[in-house]
Each structure stands twice: as structure tokens, then as C-alpha cells.
Amino acid sequence: MLVAAIRAIFPFQTILVATITSMVFSYAACLVAWPLLEKNMRAYVLYCAFLLSGPFSFHFTTFLTESLFVLLTSCVFLALKRSSYLAAGLSSALLSATRLVGVFIVFATVIQMFREYRERGGLTLSFPRWVLGRPYLLVAILISPAGLFAYTLFLYLTVGDGFAFLHVQRAFGRVAGNPLVFLWDGLSAVPKTGWLPTAPQWSALAAITGLALSAVLAARRQYGAALFCALCIILPLITNLASMVRYVVGLAPLTIMLAVLLSASKLISLAASVFFLGACYFMTVAWIGGYLALV
């Protein structure tokens, strides 16, 4: 919708508008991440390098939802960090309109409310009454899934099926199954030639890494971010491993935590930065080579 709106004003090619828009969102996401990283300069440089020039940076510079999803996710957690619940609710509504799994961020909002309530000495059983007594908290919770509801209404009015986003999954070969089986099948898809992992192996490793980082978030008492990221991985994993790498790298709390962990050592931090920049160069060369081959 944003690309269409900009495209209506500026007479440029759609892909050019989409690319520039995604890049702007990516840079904005980097700015929002600064206070989330507690002004840790080494971790911040790593995070920005990963987002803007890492091996998966093409996801944030093309016609995909990742850059907007990362930006809005960061906005939600920054608003929660500052106890700005209405701002968090509004960002959550936009997030759930961007991607289906964005609706799960409402759990992070409720968890942060509960934590703040407990810090004030409130009793657990009295938490619902405390929320109901503060209309702005209730509004923040209720508007979080508004984007998803709006999209459902849009689909109903345009194609006659409000849940078309679920029913269309059959076209992508997605069938519900056991996530553990999908992970095992992915890891078992060994390469027939060479030593580089196959695409299913990369996807399985991405899912496992994402869940491990979610566990690290939980261990560091970032329960809302941990639950949100775990659900965003497990839900698509119930169907299959398709696009799993893209889903994991688009979860801002995970990449922020990865940057924090890597920044603990100056040597590792420097090596990671060099790797991100080098990966960007080789990925660019690979994309150009693939494009020229098609032409």
C-alpha cells in the first residue's frame, strides 16, 4: 500500500520505488535500534552492518515486507521500553497489517504491563482488574490486532474470503504437520555433491538458531520478545521450512540479541563485521551474475 501510494505521486518504476522505500525503512530501523541496544556502540555497529550489508541484507532492500516488519517491531519494543502503551498498540496494529505473525506481539505488550504492575507491588490475581481500570491499557491491547482484522475485512470485500491468506497456503505446498519432522527432514537433506549445506539444511539451521536465540532472550528475562519470536518461528514451521531463513532474519529481537552476544568480544565483533561486509560483496556479485545469466 505504501509503495502504491508513493508510486501514484512519483512516476518511477514500481521496483525502484519499492527498493528505495525498503532502504529508508531499514535505515530507520537502525536508528530505532540505538536505544534498544542500551547505546552499546559495538553491538549497534554489528546490528547495522548485519541489517544493511550482511549476507541477508537483500531481504531489506527489495520488494519484501522484512524492512517494514523490522522497523515496526523495533518501534513496538521501544514504546514498551518507555511504557508508551498507546504508541506500542498503534505500532502493533501496523505490524499485524504488515505480516500475519505480527499479531503475536500483543503478548509482549501484556507481559510488559504485567511486569510493570508487579514492580509496583500488585497481586497477580488483581492484574485483570488493574488493566480494566486503565482504559488506555485496554485500548493498547485491543487495537494491536486491528491491522489483521482490517486485512481480513479487505479480503472478504474483494475476494469473498476473509481467510484467503490461510486458504492460499495450499498453492505454496504448505500442509500442517509435525515441526520436529520438518526440522529432521531438513537436516537430513545432505548435499549430493560438495560440502555446502542444501537449502533445506539452511532453513532448518535458521529455525534452530532462531529458537535458540529466543531461549537466550527468555534466559535474560526478555519474556515478551522471546515469546513473540518463538511464535513467529513455530507457526510457519508447523507447515514446512519454506522461507524460514527470511522469517528468522526478519525478527529484530533475535538479530539485536545476536549483535549483543557477538559484541562481547572485541575480536569476534571485528571478525563478524568483516564477514558481514565481505558477504555483502559476494552476494552482490552472485546476484549480478545471476541477472546477467538470465538476460
N, C-alpha and C positions, 0 to 999 in steps of 0.2 A: 504493500500500500504506500509506503514511504517512497519507494523508487518510482512508482507510478505517479505520485504527486509531483516529485521533482522533475520527472520526465515530461510532465504536462507543462511545466514552466520553462525548462531549458531544452531546446530541440537537439539533444545529443542522442547517440545510440544508447539503448537500454542497458547493455552490458557495461558501457563506460560509466553511466550514472550509478549503476549498482556497485561497481568496483570502487568508485570514489566514495560513495556513501558508506560502504563497509569499512574502508580505510579510516574514515572520520570516526566511525563508531569504535574502531579498535584503538585509535589514539585516545579517544575519550575514556575508554575502559582503563587504559593505562593511568590516566590522571585520577580516576576514581579509586584506583587500587592503592595509591600512595598512603592515604590514612589507614586503609585496611591492613597494610603491612607494617603499621606502627612506625612509619618513617625509617624502616630498615633499608638503607641505601643499597647494600649489596644484594639483598633479596629483591628489591624493586628493579634494579638493573637486570637481574636474571629474568624476572617475570616479563618485563617489557621486551627483552631480547627473545624470549620464547614466543610471545604473542605476535611481535612484529617481524621477526626474522628467523624464527625457529623452523624446524622441519615440517611443522603443520601450519605455518603462517598463511598458506594459500587458502585455508578454510576461512580466514578472517579478512580476505581481500578480494572476494569474489561474490557471486550472487547466491549466497547462503545466509542462513539466519544466525550463524555462530557469533559474529561480531556483535549484533544487537542483543543476543541472548547473554553473552558475557557482560556487556555493559549494564543491562538491566539487572542481572543477578548481583553484580557489584553494587549497584545503586541500592538494592534492597538491603544487603548486608551492611552497607554504610549507614543507611537510615536506621536500621536496628541497633547498630553500634551507638548511635546518637539518641536512641529512644524516640525517634521521629516516626511513630507508628502509622500515621496517615500517609506520610511520604512513602513508607515501606509498602503500605497497601496499594497505593496508586502504581508504584513500580511493579508490584506483584501482578496487578491486573494486566499491565502491558506485557509482562513476562509470560503470563498464561496465554496471551493472544499471539505471542511470538512462536512458542512451541508448546505442545500438549503437556509435556512433563513439567513445565513451568508452574503449573497449578500446585505442585507439591511444596512450593516454597512457603505456603501458608503455615505449614507445620513449624518451620523455622521461626516464623513470627510468633506463633503461640508459645513455643518453647522459650523465646526471649522474654515474652510477657510473664511467663511463669517464673523464670529465673529472677526477674526484677521484683516480682511480687514476693518471692521467698526471701530475697535480700532485705526486704522491708519488714520481715518477721511475720508474714502472713501464713496462715494454716493451709495445707494442701486442699482440704475439703471445701474451703471457703473461696477457692480461686474462681470458680464459675460466677459466683455472686459478685466478686470483686470486678470481674470483667464486665458483667451486665450493668454494674453501677457506673461504668465509664463508657458512655456511648461512643466516644472516638476510638476506643479499642475495639469495640464491636464492629464499627464501620470498617476499620482497617482489616479485620478478619473477613468480613462478608464481601468486600469489594475485591479481594485477592483473586478469586476465580472468575471475575466479571469478564475478562478477556476471552476465556474459554467459552463462557456462556454466549457471548456475543458472536463468536465464530460458529458455534453450534446453530444459533438462530440464522446467521447468514447462509449456512449450508442448507438449512431447511427451506429458506425462502428461494434459494437459487437452484438447488438440485432436488429438493423434496426429501432429503435425508439429512437430518441434523447430525448423525453419527457417521457420515460418509468417510471421515478421516480414519475411522476404525475399520469400516467395511472394505475400504480400498486396499487395505493391507494384503488382501489375497492376491492382488495384482503384483505385489513385490515378493510373493512366495513366502510370506510370513505366516507360520502356523504355530499356535501355542504349544509349548512343550516344557520339558524339564530343563531349567537353566544349566544345571550341572552337566547334563548330557550334551548340551550345545557347547559348553566350555571344553569338555573332554574331546568331542569331535573336532573342535577347532585346533586344540593342541596336538591331536593325533594326525592332523593333515600335514605330514612331514614332506619336505620338498623332494621331488624325484631326482632332480639334478641340482648341484650346487649346495651351498650351505646357508644361504639366506632364508629366513622363515617365510612360509607361504602367507597369503592374505588371511586365511582363517586363523593361522597361528598368531599373526599380528593382532587380529581382532580379539582373540581370546586373551592374549597377554595384556592388551589395553584394558579389558574388562577387569581382569585380576588386579592390575595395578591401580585402577580406579577404586575398586573395593578396598584394597589395602590402604590407600590414602584416606578413604572415608573412615577406616578404622583408626588411623592416626588422628584425624580430626576429632573423633569421639574420645580418644585417649587424652587429648588436650582440652577436653571439656567443651568443644565446639559442637554440641549435640545437634543443633539446628542445621548447621552446614553439613554435618555427617549424614544425617537422615535424608536431607534433600538430595545429596549426591548419590547416596546408595539407591534411593528410589529411582532416580533418573537413569541409573545403570541397569537395575534389576528389571524394570518394566520392559524396556526393549529386549533385554536378554531373555525374557520369557518366550519370545517368538524365535529369534535367531541372532547371529552375531553381525548381521549386516549393518554397516555404518558405525560399528561400535567405536572405532578409533575416533571418528568425528564427534560422537556423543561425549566421550570421555574428555577430550582436549577442550571441549566447549563448556566444561564445568569450572567456573572461575575459582571456587574454594579449593578445588583439587590442585590446580596449577599454582595458585598462591601458596598452598602448603608445600608443594614440591619446590618452589623457589626458596621458601624458608629453610627447608631441610638441606638443600644444596648449598645455601649461603653460610651454613655453619662452619665450613672450612674454606679458607681463602683460596687454596689451591684448587679444590673441587669447583668452587664458584668460577674461577678463571677458566678452567677446562670446559665447564658447561657453556660459558659464554662463547668461547671459541668454537665449540661444537655447534651451537645454535647458528652462528654466523656462517660457518662452513656448510652446514646442512642447507641453509637458505640458498647459497650459491649453487650447490649441486642440484637441489630441487628445481631451481630456476632453469638451469641448463637442461635438465631432463624434460621439463615442460616445453621449453622452446624446441628441443629436438623432436618431441612427440608431435608438436604442432606442425613443424616443417615436414615431418614424415606424412602427415595427413594431407597437407597441401600438395 
